[in-house]
């Protein structure tokens, strides 16, 4: 099991490599939560790490399918137009 500090390390790398390209990114972000923006990466980092560690493919599709199966399926935003997750685009 990962500790909060280890997830924080992942967040640093994700913010540099993913959040810097996010089309939903607001001024002063990341992190987005303090700015009032729900972010799928910030909300689901443990699940995202687990998906990356348990999926083995050179293709993106298996990772995207796992994202939908393991995260989106239980997300409170699932059937709303305000999905906070930048990972699909």
C-alpha positions in Angstrom: 0.0 0.0 0.0 1.2 3.5 -0.9 1.6 6.2 1.7 0.3 9.7 1.2 3.8 11.0 0.6 4.3 8.5 -2.2 1.1 9.6 -3.9 2.3 13.2 -3.5 5.4 12.3 -5.4 3.2 10.9 -8.3 1.1 14.1 -8.2 4.3 16.2 -8.7 5.2 14.3 -11.8 1.6 14.3 -13.1 1.2 18.0 -12.6 4.4 18.6 -14.5 3.6 16.2 -17.4 -0.2 16.1 -17.6 -1.6 19.1 -15.8 0.6 21.4 -17.8 -1.3 20.4 -20.9 -4.8 20.3 -19.4 -7.4 22.2 -21.3 -9.4 22.6 -18.1 -6.5 24.2 -16.2 -7.4 27.5 -14.6 -5.0 30.3 -13.6 -3.0 29.5 -10.5 -3.5 25.7 -11.0 -2.4 23.0 -10.2 -3.4 22.1 -7.7 -7.0 22.7 -8.8 -8.9 21.7 -5.6 -7.9 24.9 -3.7 -9.2 26.9 -6.7 -12.6 25.2 -6.5 -12.1 23.0 -9.5 -12.6 19.3 -9.0 -9.8 17.4 -10.8 -10.0 13.7 -11.7 -6.3 13.3 -11.2 -6.3 14.8 -7.8 -9.4 12.9 -6.8 -8.3 9.5 -8.0 -4.6 9.3 -7.7 -4.5 6.0 -5.8 -6.8 4.3 -8.4 -4.7 5.8 -11.3 -1.5 4.4 -9.8 -3.1 1.0 -9.3 -4.3 1.0 -12.9 -0.8 1.8 -14.2 0.8 -0.8 -12.1 -1.7 -3.6 -13.0 -2.2 -2.9 -16.7 0.5 -4.0 -19.1 0.1 -2.8 -22.7 1.9 -0.6 -25.2 -1.5 0.6 -26.3 -3.5 3.2 -24.5 -6.9 1.5 -24.9 -6.5 -1.0 -22.1 -5.6 1.8 -19.7 -8.6 3.9 -20.8 -10.8 0.9 -20.4 -9.5 0.3 -16.9 -10.1 4.0 -16.2 -13.7 3.7 -17.2 -14.2 0.3 -15.5 -12.5 1.2 -12.2 -13.0 4.9 -11.7 -15.7 6.3 -14.0 -18.1 3.5 -13.0 -18.3 4.8 -9.4 -17.8 8.5 -10.0 -20.4 10.9 -8.7 -20.1 12.9 -11.9 -20.7 9.9 -14.2 -23.9 11.0 -15.8 -23.4 14.7 -15.5 -22.0 17.2 -18.0 -19.3 18.3 -15.5 -16.9 15.4 -15.5 -13.8 16.6 -13.7 -11.5 14.1 -15.3 -9.1 15.4 -18.0 -7.8 11.9 -18.8 -10.3 11.2 -21.6 -9.3 14.2 -23.7 
